[in-house]
Amino acid sequence: MNTDSNAAMSDPVDDATGCNPRQRFQLELEFVQCLASPHYLNFLAQSRYLDDPAFLAFLEYLKYWKQPEYARFILYPHAIYFLDLLQQADFRRASAHPAILFMVALPEQQTKRGFCPK
């Protein structure tokens, strides 16, 4: 019997990541979707991840999620928007300020409450 979990376990593991291709896909998808959260962006900035050249290179690498064959798996499309914004130094700096939580979350909250047309 070949279930998804058995198939994933039998995939070759990449020595650099310690993951098989399926696991890597799932982990990267989950991470990209976390970028939809203004609170997470603020955490990354406050924790100085957004100052780390290796982390910035990882964000650059993740831009492949913008391609339609990958983007179709993303549940929160604004995660891609924030991924693009994180390529800009000004946005990375602004993400460290608590005001970013209000400014970025406000349009979403207004839409949920009916203040803005959908």
Buried (B, 14 or more C-beta within 10 A) or exposed (E): EEEEEEEBEEEEEEEEEEBBEBBBBEEBBEBBBBBBBBEBBBBBBEEEBBBEEEBBEEBEEBBEBBEEEBBEEBEBEBBBBBBBBBEEEEBBEBBBEEEBBEEBEEEEEEEEEEEEEE
